[in-house]
Amino acid sequence: MTDTIQRDIAEIERQRDAFARLDRIGGVERDLAVLRTRFEAAFESFLKELERSVSGEDLKELKREWEMALRDAMNSVSELVKTANDQQSANIIGRVELMLAHQQERAEAENRRTRHEIIRYGVGFALTILSALLIFYFTERM
């Protein structure tokens, strides 16, 4: 009989714990509902106060200030882009001029080599003709 009583006592304690847990959950839900209601009331009060505190003239002034700040920002951005483009153009022109100078130096060096080769071939050709003429001259005399 004591087993039955102990089982009944354990069941009663389990149910009591379950009811206590449900009461806590109910209390939390009730507190949450109260907080939600207070928050909504405070938020609506804040919105009404905000509507009263900001006038149409304030909004117009704020819009003007915002447009001026936006215009200034756009001008500074376009000025930065223009400056960067000018600097980049100057860099590119400097590089192209340097490349052209190197190309002219290479062309002049090639022209000098070509002149030297022409002179060398010309002298060689002239000496060949001269030696051929001398050979003909000496062979005819003999």
DSSP file (Angstrom, degrees, kcal/mol; ACC not computed):
  #  RESIDUE AA STRUCTURE BP1 BP2  ACC     N-H-->O    O-->H-N    N-H-->O    O-->H-N    TCO  KAPPA ALPHA  PHI   PSI    X-CA   Y-CA   Z-CA
    1    1 A M     >        0   0    0      0, 0.0     4,-2.1     0, 0.0     5,-0.2   0.000 360.0 360.0 360.0 -28.5    0.0    0.0    0.0
    2    2 A T  H  >  +     0   0    0      1,-0.2     4,-2.8     2,-0.2     5,-0.2   0.851 360.0  57.3 -68.5 -32.5    2.9    2.3    0.6
    3    3 A D  H  > S+     0   0    0      2,-0.2     4,-2.4     1,-0.2    -1,-0.2   0.914 107.5  47.8 -62.3 -41.2    4.0    1.9   -3.1
    4    4 A T  H  > S+     0   0    0      2,-0.2     4,-2.5     1,-0.2    -2,-0.2   0.913 112.7  48.1 -65.7 -42.3    0.6    3.1   -4.2
    5    5 A I  H  X S+     0   0    0     -4,-2.1     4,-2.9     2,-0.2    -2,-0.2   0.923 111.8  49.5 -65.7 -43.2    0.7    6.1   -1.8
    6    6 A Q  H  X S+     0   0    0     -4,-2.8     4,-2.5     1,-0.2    -1,-0.2   0.901 111.3  49.3 -63.7 -38.9    4.2    6.9   -3.0
    7    7 A R  H  X S+     0   0    0     -4,-2.4     4,-2.4     2,-0.2    -2,-0.2   0.909 112.2  48.5 -65.3 -40.3    3.1    6.7   -6.6
    8    8 A D  H  X S+     0   0    0     -4,-2.5     4,-2.6     2,-0.2    -2,-0.2   0.905 111.6  49.6 -65.1 -41.0    0.1    9.0   -5.9
    9    9 A I  H  X S+     0   0    0     -4,-2.9     4,-2.5     2,-0.2    -2,-0.2   0.922 111.7  48.5 -64.3 -43.4    2.4   11.4   -4.0
   10   10 A A  H  X S+     0   0    0     -4,-2.5     4,-2.4     2,-0.2    -2,-0.2   0.897 112.8  48.4 -62.9 -40.4    4.8   11.5   -7.0
   11   11 A E  H  X S+     0   0    0     -4,-2.4     4,-2.5     2,-0.2    -2,-0.2   0.906 111.1  49.9 -66.2 -41.4    1.9   12.0   -9.4
   12   12 A I  H  X S+     0   0    0     -4,-2.6     4,-2.5     2,-0.2    -2,-0.2   0.916 112.4  47.5 -64.0 -42.5    0.5   14.8   -7.3
   13   13 A E  H  X S+     0   0    0     -4,-2.5     4,-2.5     2,-0.2    -2,-0.2   0.889 111.1  51.6 -65.5 -39.2    3.9   16.5   -7.1
   14   14 A R  H  X S+     0   0    0     -4,-2.4     4,-2.3     2,-0.2    -2,-0.2   0.927 112.7  44.9 -62.0 -45.2    4.4   16.1  -10.9
   15   15 A Q  H  X S+     0   0    0     -4,-2.5     4,-2.7     2,-0.2    -2,-0.2   0.891 111.6  52.8 -66.2 -39.1    1.0   17.7  -11.5
   16   16 A R  H  X S+     0   0    0     -4,-2.5     4,-2.4     2,-0.2    -2,-0.2   0.911 110.7  47.7 -62.4 -41.6    1.7   20.5   -9.0
   17   17 A D  H  X S+     0   0    0     -4,-2.5     4,-2.6     2,-0.2    -2,-0.2   0.897 111.5  50.7 -64.1 -40.8    5.0   21.2  -10.8
   18   18 A A  H  X S+     0   0    0     -4,-2.3     4,-2.4     2,-0.2    -2,-0.2   0.912 111.9  46.8 -63.7 -42.1    3.2   21.2  -14.2
   19   19 A F  H  X S+     0   0    0     -4,-2.7     4,-2.5     2,-0.2    -2,-0.2   0.891 111.8  51.3 -66.3 -38.8    0.6   23.7  -12.8
   20   20 A A  H  X S+     0   0    0     -4,-2.4     4,-2.4     2,-0.2    -2,-0.2   0.919 110.9  48.4 -63.6 -42.6    3.4   25.9  -11.3
   21   21 A R  H  X S+     0   0    0     -4,-2.6     4,-2.6     1,-0.2    -2,-0.2   0.917 111.8  49.2 -63.0 -43.3    5.1   25.9  -14.7
   22   22 A L  H  X S+     0   0    0     -4,-2.4     4,-2.7     2,-0.2    -2,-0.2   0.878 109.9  51.8 -63.8 -37.4    1.9   26.8  -16.5
   23   23 A D  H  X S+     0   0    0     -4,-2.5     4,-2.6     2,-0.2    -2,-0.2   0.905 110.2  48.8 -64.6 -40.7    1.3   29.6  -13.9
   24   24 A R  H  X S+     0   0    0     -4,-2.4     4,-2.6     2,-0.2    -2,-0.2   0.934 112.7  47.4 -63.3 -44.3    4.8   31.0  -14.6
   25   25 A I  H  X S+     0   0    0     -4,-2.6     4,-2.5     1,-0.2    -2,-0.2   0.915 112.5  49.7 -62.4 -42.4    4.2   30.8  -18.4
   26   26 A G  H  X S+     0   0    0     -4,-2.7     4,-2.4     2,-0.2    -1,-0.2   0.900 110.8  50.2 -62.2 -40.7    0.8   32.5  -17.9
   27   27 A G  H  X S+     0   0    0     -4,-2.6     4,-2.7     2,-0.2    -2,-0.2   0.908 110.9  48.7 -63.8 -42.2    2.4   35.2  -15.8
   28   28 A V  H  X S+     0   0    0     -4,-2.6     4,-2.6     2,-0.2    -2,-0.2   0.910 112.2  48.9 -64.0 -41.6    5.1   35.8  -18.4
   29   29 A E  H  X S+     0   0    0     -4,-2.5     4,-2.3     2,-0.2    -2,-0.2   0.900 112.1  48.7 -64.3 -39.8    2.4   36.0  -21.1
   30   30 A R  H  X S+     0   0    0     -4,-2.4     4,-2.2     2,-0.2    -2,-0.2   0.931 112.9  47.2 -65.8 -44.9    0.4   38.5  -19.0
   31   31 A D  H  X S+     0   0    0     -4,-2.7     4,-2.8     1,-0.2    -2,-0.2   0.891 111.6  51.8 -62.7 -39.5    3.5   40.6  -18.4
   32   32 A L  H  X S+     0   0    0     -4,-2.6     4,-2.8     2,-0.2    -1,-0.2   0.907 108.8  50.1 -63.2 -41.8    4.4   40.5  -22.1
   33   33 A A  H  X S+     0   0    0     -4,-2.3     4,-2.2     2,-0.2    -2,-0.2   0.899 111.6  48.8 -63.5 -39.8    0.9   41.7  -23.0
   34   34 A V  H  X S+     0   0    0     -4,-2.2     4,-2.5     2,-0.2    -2,-0.2   0.935 113.0  47.1 -65.4 -45.4    1.2   44.5  -20.5
   35   35 A L  H  X S+     0   0    0     -4,-2.8     4,-2.9     1,-0.2    -2,-0.2   0.914 111.4  51.3 -61.6 -42.4    4.6   45.5  -21.9
   36   36 A R  H  X S+     0   0    0     -4,-2.8     4,-2.7     2,-0.2    -1,-0.2   0.917 110.9  48.2 -61.1 -43.2    3.3   45.3  -25.4
   37   37 A T  H  X S+     0   0    0     -4,-2.2     4,-2.2     2,-0.2    -1,-0.2   0.919 113.3  47.1 -64.5 -43.3    0.4   47.6  -24.6
   38   38 A R  H  X S+     0   0    0     -4,-2.5     4,-2.6     2,-0.2    -2,-0.2   0.907 112.8  49.8 -64.8 -41.0    2.6   50.1  -22.8
   39   39 A F  H  X S+     0   0    0     -4,-2.9     4,-2.9     2,-0.2     5,-0.2   0.931 110.7  49.0 -63.8 -45.3    5.1   50.1  -25.7
   40   40 A E  H  X S+     0   0    0     -4,-2.7     4,-2.5     1,-0.2    -1,-0.2   0.906 112.7  48.3 -62.0 -40.3    2.4   50.6  -28.3
   41   41 A A  H  X S+     0   0    0     -4,-2.2     4,-2.2     2,-0.2    -1,-0.2   0.918 113.5  46.8 -65.3 -42.6    0.9   53.5  -26.3
   42   42 A A  H  X S+     0   0    0     -4,-2.6     4,-2.5     2,-0.2    -2,-0.2   0.890 112.3  50.7 -66.5 -37.9    4.4   55.0  -25.9
   43   43 A F  H  X S+     0   0    0     -4,-2.9     4,-2.6     2,-0.2    -2,-0.2   0.916 110.8  47.8 -66.5 -42.9    5.1   54.6  -29.6
   44   44 A E  H  X S+     0   0    0     -4,-2.5     4,-2.4     2,-0.2    -1,-0.2   0.899 112.4  50.1 -64.2 -39.0    1.9   56.2  -30.6
   45   45 A S  H  X S+     0   0    0     -4,-2.2     4,-2.5     2,-0.2    -2,-0.2   0.905 110.3  50.5 -64.3 -41.0    2.6   59.1  -28.2
   46   46 A F  H  X S+     0   0    0     -4,-2.5     4,-2.7     2,-0.2    -2,-0.2   0.915 110.2  49.7 -62.3 -44.0    6.1   59.4  -29.7
   47   47 A L  H  X S+     0   0    0     -4,-2.6     4,-2.5     2,-0.2    -2,-0.2   0.909 111.6  48.3 -63.3 -41.5    4.6   59.5  -33.2
   48   48 A K  H  X S+     0   0    0     -4,-2.4     4,-1.9     2,-0.2    -1,-0.2   0.920 113.2  47.7 -64.3 -42.0    2.1   62.2  -32.2
   49   49 A E  H  X S+     0   0    0     -4,-2.5     4,-2.3     1,-0.2    -2,-0.2   0.895 111.3  51.4 -63.9 -39.7    4.8   64.3  -30.5
   50   50 A L  H  X S+     0   0    0     -4,-2.7     4,-1.9     2,-0.2    -2,-0.2   0.905 108.2  51.2 -64.5 -41.4    7.0   63.8  -33.6
   51   51 A E  H  < S+     0   0    0     -4,-2.5    -1,-0.2     1,-0.2    -2,-0.2   0.882 113.6  45.3 -62.8 -37.1    4.3   65.0  -35.9
   52   52 A R  H  < S+     0   0    0     -4,-1.9    -2,-0.2     1,-0.2    -1,-0.2   0.843 113.4  49.6 -74.2 -32.2    3.8   68.1  -33.7
   53   53 A S  H  < S+     0   0    0     -4,-2.3     2,-0.6    -5,-0.2    -2,-0.2   0.790 103.8  61.5 -81.5 -26.3    7.5   68.8  -33.4
   54   54 A V  S  < S-     0   0    0     -4,-1.9     2,-0.2    -5,-0.1    -1,-0.1  -0.890  71.9-167.1-105.3 117.5    8.4   68.7  -37.1
   55   55 A S     >  -     0   0    0     -2,-0.6     4,-1.9     1,-0.1     5,-0.1  -0.474  36.1-107.2 -96.7 171.2    6.6   71.2  -39.2
   56   56 A G  H  > S+     0   0    0      1,-0.2     4,-2.1     2,-0.2     5,-0.1   0.855 121.2  54.8 -63.7 -36.0    6.3   71.4  -43.0
   57   57 A E  H  > S+     0   0    0      2,-0.2     4,-2.5     1,-0.2    -1,-0.2   0.880 106.0  52.2 -66.0 -37.8    8.8   74.4  -43.0
   58   58 A D  H  > S+     0   0    0      1,-0.2     4,-2.6     2,-0.2    -2,-0.2   0.910 109.3  49.7 -63.4 -40.8   11.3   72.2  -41.1
   59   59 A L  H  X S+     0   0    0     -4,-1.9     4,-2.4     2,-0.2    -2,-0.2   0.896 110.5  49.8 -65.0 -39.8   10.9   69.5  -43.7
   60   60 A K  H  X S+     0   0    0     -4,-2.1     4,-2.5     2,-0.2    -2,-0.2   0.924 112.0  47.9 -63.9 -44.0   11.4   72.0  -46.5
   61   61 A E  H  X S+     0   0    0     -4,-2.5     4,-2.6     2,-0.2    -2,-0.2   0.909 111.9  49.7 -62.7 -42.0   14.6   73.4  -44.9
   62   62 A L  H  X S+     0   0    0     -4,-2.6     4,-2.5     1,-0.2    -1,-0.2   0.895 110.4  50.7 -63.1 -40.1   15.9   69.9  -44.3
   63   63 A K  H  X S+     0   0    0     -4,-2.4     4,-2.6     2,-0.2    -2,-0.2   0.911 110.3  49.5 -64.5 -42.1   15.2   69.1  -48.0
   64   64 A R  H  X S+     0   0    0     -4,-2.5     4,-2.5     2,-0.2    -2,-0.2   0.931 112.4  47.3 -61.4 -46.1   17.1   72.3  -49.1
   65   65 A E  H  X S+     0   0    0     -4,-2.6     4,-2.6     1,-0.2    -2,-0.2   0.910 112.4  49.9 -62.0 -41.6   20.1   71.4  -46.9
   66   66 A W  H  X S+     0   0    0     -4,-2.5     4,-2.5     1,-0.2    -2,-0.2   0.920 111.0  48.6 -64.1 -43.4   20.1   67.9  -48.1
   67   67 A E  H  X S+     0   0    0     -4,-2.6     4,-2.5     2,-0.2    -1,-0.2   0.891 112.1  49.1 -64.3 -39.4   20.0   69.0  -51.8
   68   68 A M  H  X S+     0   0    0     -4,-2.5     4,-2.7     2,-0.2    -2,-0.2   0.918 112.2  47.9 -66.2 -42.4   22.8   71.5  -51.2
   69   69 A A  H  X S+     0   0    0     -4,-2.6     4,-2.4     2,-0.2    -2,-0.2   0.902 113.0  48.8 -64.8 -39.4   24.9   68.8  -49.5
   70   70 A L  H  X S+     0   0    0     -4,-2.5     4,-2.5     2,-0.2    -2,-0.2   0.911 111.4  49.3 -65.6 -42.5   24.2   66.4  -52.3
   71   71 A R  H  X S+     0   0    0     -4,-2.5     4,-2.5     2,-0.2    -2,-0.2   0.917 112.0  48.5 -62.5 -44.0   25.1   69.0  -54.9
   72   72 A D  H  X S+     0   0    0     -4,-2.7     4,-2.5     2,-0.2    -2,-0.2   0.910 111.9  49.5 -62.7 -41.7   28.4   69.8  -53.1
   73   73 A A  H  X S+     0   0    0     -4,-2.4     4,-2.3     2,-0.2    -2,-0.2   0.916 111.4  48.5 -64.0 -42.2   29.2   66.1  -52.9
   74   74 A M  H  X S+     0   0    0     -4,-2.5     4,-2.7     2,-0.2    -2,-0.2   0.905 111.6  50.3 -65.1 -40.6   28.5   65.6  -56.6
   75   75 A N  H  X S+     0   0    0     -4,-2.5     4,-2.3     2,-0.2    -2,-0.2   0.915 111.6  47.3 -62.9 -42.7   30.7   68.6  -57.4
   76   76 A S  H  X S+     0   0    0     -4,-2.5     4,-2.4     2,-0.2    -2,-0.2   0.888 112.5  49.8 -68.2 -36.3   33.6   67.4  -55.3
   77   77 A V  H  X S+     0   0    0     -4,-2.3     4,-2.5     2,-0.2    -2,-0.2   0.933 112.1  47.0 -65.5 -44.7   33.3   63.9  -56.9
   78   78 A S  H  X S+     0   0    0     -4,-2.7     4,-2.5     1,-0.2    -2,-0.2   0.876 112.1  51.2 -65.9 -35.1   33.3   65.3  -60.4
   79   79 A E  H  X S+     0   0    0     -4,-2.3     4,-2.6     2,-0.2    -1,-0.2   0.906 110.3  49.1 -66.4 -40.8   36.3   67.5  -59.5
   80   80 A L  H  X S+     0   0    0     -4,-2.4     4,-2.6     2,-0.2    -2,-0.2   0.912 112.1  48.3 -63.1 -42.1   38.1   64.5  -58.1
   81   81 A V  H  X S+     0   0    0     -4,-2.5     4,-2.7     2,-0.2    -2,-0.2   0.914 112.1  49.2 -64.7 -42.4   37.3   62.5  -61.3
   82   82 A K  H  X S+     0   0    0     -4,-2.5     4,-2.6     2,-0.2    -2,-0.2   0.921 112.4  47.7 -63.1 -43.9   38.5   65.4  -63.5
   83   83 A T  H  X S+     0   0    0     -4,-2.6     4,-2.5     2,-0.2    -2,-0.2   0.926 112.9  48.3 -62.6 -44.7   41.7   65.8  -61.6
   84   84 A A  H  X S+     0   0    0     -4,-2.6     4,-2.6     1,-0.2    -2,-0.2   0.905 112.2  49.4 -63.5 -40.7   42.4   62.0  -61.7
   85   85 A N  H  X S+     0   0    0     -4,-2.7     4,-2.7     2,-0.2    -2,-0.2   0.913 111.2  49.2 -64.6 -42.4   41.6   62.0  -65.5
   86   86 A D  H  X S+     0   0    0     -4,-2.6     4,-2.4     2,-0.2    -2,-0.2   0.924 113.5  46.5 -62.2 -43.7   44.0   65.0  -66.1
   87   87 A Q  H  X S+     0   0    0     -4,-2.5     4,-2.3     2,-0.2    -2,-0.2   0.915 113.3  48.3 -65.5 -41.9   46.7   63.3  -64.1
   88   88 A Q  H  X S+     0   0    0     -4,-2.6     4,-2.4     2,-0.2    -2,-0.2   0.898 111.1  51.1 -65.9 -39.6   46.2   60.0  -65.9
   89   89 A S  H  X S+     0   0    0     -4,-2.7     4,-2.7     2,-0.2    -2,-0.2   0.918 109.8  49.8 -62.6 -43.1   46.3   61.7  -69.3
   90   90 A A  H  X S+     0   0    0     -4,-2.4     4,-2.4     1,-0.2    -2,-0.2   0.909 111.0  49.9 -62.7 -40.9   49.5   63.5  -68.4
   91   91 A N  H  X S+     0   0    0     -4,-2.3     4,-2.2     2,-0.2    -2,-0.2   0.918 112.0  47.5 -62.6 -42.9   51.0   60.1  -67.3
   92   92 A I  H  X S+     0   0    0     -4,-2.4     4,-2.5     2,-0.2    -2,-0.2   0.917 111.8  49.7 -65.7 -43.3   50.0   58.5  -70.5
   93   93 A I  H  X S+     0   0    0     -4,-2.7     4,-2.7     1,-0.2    -1,-0.2   0.915 110.3  51.3 -62.7 -42.1   51.3   61.3  -72.7
   94   94 A G  H  X S+     0   0    0     -4,-2.4     4,-2.2     1,-0.2    -1,-0.2   0.906 111.0  47.9 -60.9 -41.9   54.6   61.2  -70.8
   95   95 A R  H  X S+     0   0    0     -4,-2.2     4,-2.5     2,-0.2    -2,-0.2   0.908 111.6  49.6 -65.3 -41.6   54.9   57.4  -71.4
   96   96 A V  H  X S+     0   0    0     -4,-2.5     4,-2.7     2,-0.2    -2,-0.2   0.919 110.9  49.7 -64.5 -42.6   54.0   57.8  -75.1
   97   97 A E  H  X S+     0   0    0     -4,-2.7     4,-2.3     1,-0.2    -1,-0.2   0.906 111.2  49.6 -62.2 -40.5   56.7   60.6  -75.5
   98   98 A L  H  X S+     0   0    0     -4,-2.2     4,-2.4     2,-0.2    -2,-0.2   0.908 110.9  49.5 -63.7 -41.8   59.2   58.4  -73.8
   99   99 A M  H  X S+     0   0    0     -4,-2.5     4,-2.5     1,-0.2    -2,-0.2   0.914 110.9  49.9 -63.1 -42.6   58.3   55.5  -76.1
  100  100 A L  H  X S+     0   0    0     -4,-2.7     4,-2.6     2,-0.2    -2,-0.2   0.896 109.7  51.0 -63.5 -39.9   58.7   57.7  -79.2
  101  101 A A  H  X S+     0   0    0     -4,-2.3     4,-2.4     2,-0.2    -2,-0.2   0.924 111.5  47.5 -63.4 -43.7   62.1   58.9  -78.0
  102  102 A H  H  X S+     0   0    0     -4,-2.4     4,-2.5     1,-0.2    -2,-0.2   0.905 111.7  51.0 -62.5 -39.9   63.2   55.3  -77.5
  103  103 A Q  H  X S+     0   0    0     -4,-2.5     4,-2.5     2,-0.2    -2,-0.2   0.906 110.0  49.2 -64.4 -41.4   61.9   54.5  -81.0
  104  104 A Q  H  X S+     0   0    0     -4,-2.6     4,-2.7     2,-0.2    -1,-0.2   0.898 110.4  50.9 -64.5 -39.9   63.7   57.4  -82.5
  105  105 A E  H  X S+     0   0    0     -4,-2.4     4,-2.4     2,-0.2    -2,-0.2   0.929 111.7  47.3 -62.3 -43.7   67.0   56.4  -80.8
  106  106 A R  H  X S+     0   0    0     -4,-2.5     4,-2.4     2,-0.2    -2,-0.2   0.904 112.3  50.0 -63.4 -40.6   66.6   52.8  -82.1
  107  107 A A  H  X S+     0   0    0     -4,-2.5     4,-2.5     2,-0.2    -2,-0.2   0.905 111.1  48.7 -65.5 -41.0   65.8   54.1  -85.6
  108  108 A E  H  X S+     0   0    0     -4,-2.7     4,-2.5     2,-0.2    -2,-0.2   0.914 111.6  49.2 -65.3 -41.8   68.9   56.4  -85.6
  109  109 A A  H  X S+     0   0    0     -4,-2.4     4,-2.3     2,-0.2    -2,-0.2   0.908 112.1  48.8 -63.0 -40.9   71.1   53.5  -84.4
  110  110 A E  H  X S+     0   0    0     -4,-2.4     4,-2.6     2,-0.2    -2,-0.2   0.898 110.1  51.7 -65.2 -40.3   69.7   51.3  -87.1
  111  111 A N  H  X S+     0   0    0     -4,-2.5     4,-2.7     2,-0.2    -2,-0.2   0.909 109.5  49.7 -62.8 -41.9   70.3   54.1  -89.7
  112  112 A R  H  X S+     0   0    0     -4,-2.5     4,-2.6     2,-0.2    -2,-0.2   0.927 112.3  47.6 -62.2 -44.2   73.9   54.4  -88.5
  113  113 A R  H  X S+     0   0    0     -4,-2.3     4,-2.4     1,-0.2    -2,-0.2   0.906 112.2  50.0 -62.5 -40.4   74.4   50.6  -88.8
  114  114 A T  H  X S+     0   0    0     -4,-2.6     4,-2.7     2,-0.2    -2,-0.2   0.920 111.0  48.8 -65.1 -43.1   72.8   50.6  -92.3
  115  115 A R  H  X S+     0   0    0     -4,-2.7     4,-2.9     2,-0.2     5,-0.2   0.919 111.5  49.7 -61.4 -43.5   75.1   53.5  -93.4
  116  116 A H  H  X S+     0   0    0     -4,-2.6     4,-2.7     1,-0.2    -1,-0.2   0.911 112.3  47.7 -62.4 -40.9   78.1   51.6  -92.1
  117  117 A E  H  X S+     0   0    0     -4,-2.4     4,-3.3     2,-0.2     5,-0.2   0.910 112.1  49.5 -66.5 -40.9   77.0   48.5  -93.9
  118  118 A I  H  X S+     0   0    0     -4,-2.7     4,-3.0     2,-0.2    -2,-0.2   0.930 113.3  46.6 -63.1 -44.7   76.4   50.4  -97.1
  119  119 A I  H  X S+     0   0    0     -4,-2.9     4,-3.1     2,-0.2     5,-0.3   0.935 114.1  48.1 -63.3 -44.3   79.8   52.0  -96.9
  120  120 A R  H  X S+     0   0    0     -4,-2.7     4,-2.8    -5,-0.2    -2,-0.2   0.940 115.3  43.9 -62.6 -46.9   81.5   48.7  -96.1
  121  121 A Y  H  X S+     0   0    0     -4,-3.3     4,-3.0     2,-0.2    -1,-0.2   0.898 114.7  51.0 -64.1 -38.3   79.7   46.9  -99.0
  122  122 A G  H  X S+     0   0    0     -4,-3.0     4,-3.0    -5,-0.2    -2,-0.2   0.927 112.4  44.9 -63.9 -45.0   80.4   49.9 -101.3
  123  123 A V  H  X S+     0   0    0     -4,-3.1     4,-3.0     2,-0.2     5,-0.2   0.924 114.7  49.5 -64.3 -43.1   84.1   49.9 -100.4
  124  124 A G  H  X S+     0   0    0     -4,-2.8     4,-2.3    -5,-0.3    -2,-0.2   0.915 113.3  46.2 -60.7 -42.7   84.2   46.1 -100.8
  125  125 A F  H  X S+     0   0    0     -4,-3.0     4,-2.7     2,-0.2     5,-0.2   0.917 113.4  49.0 -65.5 -43.6   82.5   46.4 -104.2
  126  126 A A  H  X S+     0   0    0     -4,-3.0     4,-2.8     1,-0.2    -2,-0.2   0.915 112.8  47.4 -63.4 -41.8   84.8   49.2 -105.3
  127  127 A L  H  X S+     0   0    0     -4,-3.0     4,-3.1     2,-0.2    -1,-0.2   0.881 111.0  52.1 -66.3 -36.7   87.8   47.2 -104.2
  128  128 A T  H  X S+     0   0    0     -4,-2.3     4,-2.4    -5,-0.2    -2,-0.2   0.940 113.2  43.8 -63.1 -46.5   86.5   44.1 -105.9
  129  129 A I  H  X S+     0   0    0     -4,-2.7     4,-2.7     2,-0.2    -2,-0.2   0.913 114.9  49.5 -64.6 -42.8   86.0   46.1 -109.2
  130  130 A L  H  X S+     0   0    0     -4,-2.8     4,-2.5    -5,-0.2    -2,-0.2   0.923 112.2  47.0 -63.7 -43.2   89.4   47.7 -108.8
  131  131 A S  H  X S+     0   0    0     -4,-3.1     4,-2.4     2,-0.2    -1,-0.2   0.882 112.0  51.5 -66.6 -35.4   91.1   44.4 -108.1
  132  132 A A  H  X S+     0   0    0     -4,-2.4     4,-2.5     2,-0.2    -2,-0.2   0.908 110.7  48.2 -65.4 -41.2   89.3   42.9 -111.2
  133  133 A L  H  X S+     0   0    0     -4,-2.7     4,-2.7     2,-0.2    -2,-0.2   0.893 111.8  49.6 -65.0 -39.9   90.4   45.8 -113.3
  134  134 A L  H  X S+     0   0    0     -4,-2.5     4,-3.0     2,-0.2     5,-0.2   0.906 110.4  50.2 -65.6 -40.2   94.0   45.4 -112.0
  135  135 A I  H  X S+     0   0    0     -4,-2.4     4,-2.5     2,-0.2    -2,-0.2   0.933 112.8  46.5 -63.5 -44.0   93.8   41.7 -112.8
  136  136 A F  H  X S+     0   0    0     -4,-2.5     4,-1.8     2,-0.2    -2,-0.2   0.904 113.4  50.0 -62.9 -39.9   92.6   42.4 -116.3
  137  137 A Y  H  X S+     0   0    0     -4,-2.7     4,-1.4     1,-0.2    -2,-0.2   0.944 114.2  42.9 -64.5 -46.2   95.2   45.0 -116.8
  138  138 A F  H  X S+     0   0    0     -4,-3.0     4,-0.9     1,-0.2    -1,-0.2   0.849 112.9  52.6 -70.7 -32.0   98.0   42.8 -115.6
  139  139 A T  H  < S+     0   0    0     -4,-2.5    -1,-0.2    -5,-0.2    -2,-0.2   0.829 109.1  49.8 -72.9 -29.4   96.8   39.8 -117.6
  140  140 A E  H  < S+     0   0    0     -4,-1.8    -1,-0.2     1,-0.2    -2,-0.2   0.796 107.3  55.1 -77.7 -28.0   96.6   41.8 -120.8
  141  141 A R  H  <        0   0    0     -4,-1.4    -1,-0.2     1,-0.3    -2,-0.2   0.721 360.0 360.0 -77.3 -21.4  100.1   43.1 -120.3
  142  142 A M     <        0   0    0     -4,-0.9    -1,-0.3    -5,-0.1    -2,-0.2   0.489 360.0 360.0 -88.6 360.0  101.6   39.7 -120.0
